[in-house]
Amino acid sequence: MDETTSIDTVGISKLLATLPHRYPFLLIDKVVRMRGDEFGVGIKNVTVNEPQFMGHFPNNPIMPGVLMIEGMAQTGGVMALVSAGSTGKLVFFMTIDKAKFRKPVVPGDVVEYHMTKIAKKRNIWFYRGEAYVDGRLCAEAELSAMLADA
C-alpha cells in the first residue's frame, strides 16, 4: 500500500466490512491516510447525541478517555486487517501501556487518531497512538492487538 491509500476512498462501507463494531461502539468514522500497517490516521467526529454524554457528564460532556483508547485501537485494527488482507479475521485488543490524557475532548471536536507501528510479531501488532484535536495532543498510549479467526 502507498501513502495515499485510504479506507475513505471506498466509503464507509469498507470500514464497516473491515471491523465488526457497530453503533454505539464504532468509534471511528473513517481512515483518511494509511501507509500499510506502518502509519494511519483515523477520524472521529464527536457529537453531543452520543450515548456516553448522558452520564459523562451531564451539563459538561467530556469524551471518556477509554473511548479515545478504543478509537486508537480500531484505527490500528483497520490498518492491520487491510494490510494483511485478512477478510474474515477479528482483531483482539491485548494491551494498553503508557496511556496519558492531556486535554479534554468535547462534542464538536474532530479527533485524529495517529497510529504508528512499533513492531509486529507473527499475528500481533504493537502501535503507538496519539489523539489530536486541532493539532493539539489530547491523549496517547501504546497498544497491542492480535488477528485471529472469526
Rosetta blueprint (number, residue, H / E / L):
1 M L
2 D L
3 E L
4 T L
5 T L
6 S L
7 I H
8 D H
9 T H
10 V H
11 G L
12 I H
13 S H
14 K H
15 L H
16 L H
17 A H
18 T H
19 L L
20 P L
21 H L
22 R L
23 Y L
24 P L
25 F L
26 L L
27 L L
28 I L
29 D L
30 K E
31 V E
32 V E
33 R E
34 M E
35 R E
36 G L
37 D L
38 E L
39 F E
40 G E
41 V E
42 G E
43 I E
44 K E
45 N E
46 V L
47 T L
48 V L
49 N L
50 E L
51 P H
52 Q H
53 F H
54 M H
55 G L
56 H L
57 F L
58 P L
59 N L
60 N L
61 P L
62 I L
63 M L
64 P L
65 G H
66 V H
67 L H
68 M H
69 I H
70 E H
71 G H
72 M H
73 A H
74 Q H
75 T H
76 G H
77 G H
78 V H
79 M H
80 A H
81 L H
82 V H
83 S H
84 A H
85 G L
86 S L
87 T L
88 G L
89 K E
90 L E
91 V E
92 F E
93 F E
94 M E
95 T E
96 I E
97 D E
98 K E
99 A E
100 K E
101 F E
102 R L
103 K L
104 P L
105 V L
106 V L
107 P L
108 G L
109 D L
110 V E
111 V E
112 E E
113 Y E
114 H E
115 M E
116 T E
117 K E
118 I E
119 A E
120 K E
121 K E
122 R L
123 N L
124 I E
125 W E
126 F E
127 Y E
128 R E
129 G E
130 E E
131 A E
132 Y E
133 V E
134 D L
135 G L
136 R E
137 L E
138 C E
139 A E
140 E E
141 A E
142 E E
143 L E
144 S E
145 A E
146 M E
147 L E
148 A E
149 D E
150 A L
